Amino acid sequence: MSAEVKEIIFSNLVAMRNEIELEGIIEDYLNGKLTEAETLAFEQLRLSDSAIDHKVVAHKVFLESLRDYAGIIDLKSKMNDAHDAIDVDTLSRKLGPHPSFVINIWRKNKAALGVAASFILLTMAMLYSIQQNTEQIGSVEQVKRDLTSLKTSQSSLIRKINSTASASAVKNERPANYGGTGFALTANGYILTNLHVIEGAENITAVDNNGVPYKVRVIRTDSQYDLAILKITDDKFKGLSNLPYRLKRNSIGMGEEVYTLGFPKDDAVYGRGYVSSKTGYNGDTTQYQVSIPVNPGNSGGPLLDQQGNIIGVISAKQNQVEGATFAVKSKYIQEALNSIPNDSLGNKAVFSKRNALQGLSKPKQIERIKDYVFMIKVYK
């Protein structure tokens, strides 16, 4: 055997050993066997290395599948023990020479009934296990992806506003029912949000960073991508300065840092994280999955990369999974814009090729874009 072949074999053995050690650390982490310092260090490693983060998620699903399988085996064993413990002949003798109708059926069909019952119980257990795995542990909070499944509910990322007017509310102003987020597509008042935020609304108001409300109307909706384009029609709106951000046409890679600005409360809230998958819920290629904690009210908020480019719009999050948020990709925002006639958009409609946020620190980027992000209030 040549030295080169020996070296290749040795490298492969080292890689296998490292992989086995990593799997052991992941299992100790999931079972809570690491010390507090080790746990903190490993969580930092997950944040910085998306490959390891995916290994943790995969290993967690694997362990849960093993536990489910062990439960099925235990159930089968208990059913077999219970079946063996039944002495049908003795039972029949105790009841006398004239067995009841039920005992007669059992005596004649006990084997078939036992097999059928076992099959039904095993099928139910297996279906439950498959459902838990395929639903990625939790269900999606949201979302309106098509006309039959896009239903506004408590699990959508829209904020239910108190039905009583607050102390700061304008006198005689009817309180809004729901709230979400939107951001400027153009300098002359076109705003993007999610369809599930405004669907069924009687009236819609966009409130800017200074608390000034503007009347808006719906220009276009797209149920396939859960998008809605609004237009400010209020006479007091004088237009915006040139947009500081631009729409990113190409896709972004896993592990890249991203951030958002939204209105889960009456003030804008900043959230940051990273792209954890280039597809959304159940492999939806129109979405990204991002590790950003969001709350009701964040729907319709912009998702930006570190250079301040718009890469998507926040639309949903996943139940029982911390930081599993979904965003519609910017490609479909551009398609929605292209559907509006150019003469109605005006000269300031298109996204600038120049990104005024590039090179700025994060606080300065946020300071620049906050005037272009709106709270969307919905009245029903």
NORPEZI-V727804 format. One record per helix or strand of 3 or more residues. SS is the DSSP state (2 for helix, 1 for strand). FROM is the first residue (numbers start at 1). TO is the last residue. Records with the same first field share a line. If there is no record, write none. Layout:
SS=FROM-TO ; FROM-TO
//
This chain:
2=3-30 ; 36-48 ; 50-85 ; 88-94 ; 101-134 ; 195-198 ; 281-283 ; 330-338 ; 342-345 ; 362-372
1=178-184 ; 190-194 ; 203-207 ; 213-222 ; 227-232 ; 257-262 ; 269-277 ; 287-291 ; 302-305 ; 310-318 ; 324-329 ; 373-379
//
